[in-house]
Amino acid sequence: MLVGSYSVLKGLFDAQRGIYSSAPPPPNSMSTRPALTTDAFRLDGRVAVVTGAARGLGQGLAVGLAQAGADVAMVDVLPLAETRRRIEELGRRSVAMDQDLREMTPELAAAMIEKVVSALGRIDILVNNAGILRRAPALDVAAADWRDVVEINLSTPFYLSQAAARHWVAAARGGKIINMASMLSFQGGLMVPSYTATKSAIAGLTRALANEWASRGINVNALAPGYMATEMTSGIRDDPARSQAMLDRIPAGRWGTPEDLAGPVIFLASEAASYLHGVILPVDGGWLVR
């Protein structure tokens, strides 16, 4: 038994080292593929759409994609001048779209995608970042607040993803969709039932669309930011006791920043992630493993 177990373990070890004693590597093995280089992470010649790009995480995502070489179409109801300046300082093109995402419809989503294609020549990457939070006990949530959160956090990502995917399918090519999940895609939270519901749904939608569209060359994945130093967390960070309690719970020992998402979004938007489908990637300083 010990000899047999050793043979099995040696076989596994040798296989990991690329040592094959009786047969050559299978034709689709990594040993027959071109070596991965940093060029696989470049986005030169690509066009990205980022919703909620005026500030915070969305601005960090848009600038990060531009740093990797992408031109960027920005969507927000807030002024986009600062994000545009930062993108164009990098030598990239940009387009600003002033749009209240509570008004999103399938027809409007299709028109926005076509506007991007008309202005920048193509679309390769869609980052569904925009989101809002309305804090209230579940017993007191107003219907209007519930609808606003659902429209921006869930309906808009679906309509834009559908419009982008229809464009890519019609053009017989693939694309990258990156949704914005949350720690509350994994946890329940307190006093934010509409936010938790939509972020849980975004995780499910990401997996569902990945199942349907992977065979068409469309990658659908999501980032799940942890507790970030943005306006959304300012109430906690401004309270020394609550802020310290949060920091004590984060293994990395600090709040995240928009810049912490740049590397992960570039990865998911690049050819380096071409075999990733339906992944919900936490960027949380270790929060979920604590």
C-alpha positions, 0 to 999 in steps of 0.5 A, a space after each residue: 500500500 505504501 509503495 502504491 501510494 508513493 507511486 501515485 504521489 510521485 506521478 502527481 509530483 512529476 506531472 506538476 514538474 512537467 515530467 512525463 515518463 510514458 507519453 508526450 504532453 497533451 495537445 492542449 496542455 500549458 506546455 504547448 501554449 505560448 508563454 504568458 508575457 506582460 503584453 497579455 495585460 495591456 489594453 492598447 487599442 481597446 475601448 472601455 465603458 465605466 459607469 459611475 466614473 466621476 469619483 471614488 472607485 469608478 474614477 480609479 477604475 477608469 484611470 487604471 484602465 487608461 493607464 493600461 492603454 484603453 480609451 474610456 467612455 465615462 458615464 455619470 450624473 456628476 461632473 466628469 471633468 476631473 476623470 477626463 483630465 486624468 485619462 487624457 493626461 495619459 494620452 488616452 481618448 475619452 468620452 463623457 456621458 451625462 446620464 441618470 441611471 435610474 432612467 435606464 431602459 434596454 433602448 437607452 442602453 443600446 443607444 449608449 453602446 452605439 454612441 460609444 462605438 460612434 465616438 471611439 470606434 469600438 467597445 471591448 470592455 464594460 465596467 458596471 461600477 455605478 451603485 448607490 446605498 440607501 440606509 434604513 431598517 427593513 421595516 422603514 425602507 421607502 418604496 422609492 428608495 428601494 426602486 432607486 437602488 434596484 434600478 441603478 445597482 441591478 437593472 442598469 448593469 443587466 441592460 448595459 450588459 445585454 446591449 454590449 453582448 448583443 453588439 458583440 454577438 452581431 459583430 461576431 466577436 467577444 468582449 469583457 464585462 466586469 460587474 461590481 459586487 460587494 462584501 454584501 454579495 457574501 454577507 447580510 449586512 445591517 440596515 441596508 436591505 436593498 443594497 444587500 439584495 442587489 449586490 447578492 443579485 449581481 453575483 448571481 447575474 454574473 454567474 448566469 451571464 457567464 454560463 450563457 455567454 462564455 461560449 461566445 467569447 464574452 467574459 463576465 466576471 465581478 470585483 467585490 471590493 472590501 471596505 474602501 476609503 470612499 464617500 460611501 464609508 465616510 460615516 464610519 471612517 469619521 467615527 474613530 471608534 467605529 473606524 478602529 473596529 473596522 480596521 481591527 477586523 481587516 487583516 491588511 490593517 487599512 482601508 482600501 483605496 480606489 487604486 487597489 482596484 486598478 490591478 484587478 480590473 486591468 487583469 479581468 479586462 485583459 487577455 490574461 483573464 480569457 479563461 475566467 468566467 463567472 468569478 466574483 473576485 474579492 479585493 478586501 484586504 482579507 476581510 472575508 477570510 478573517 
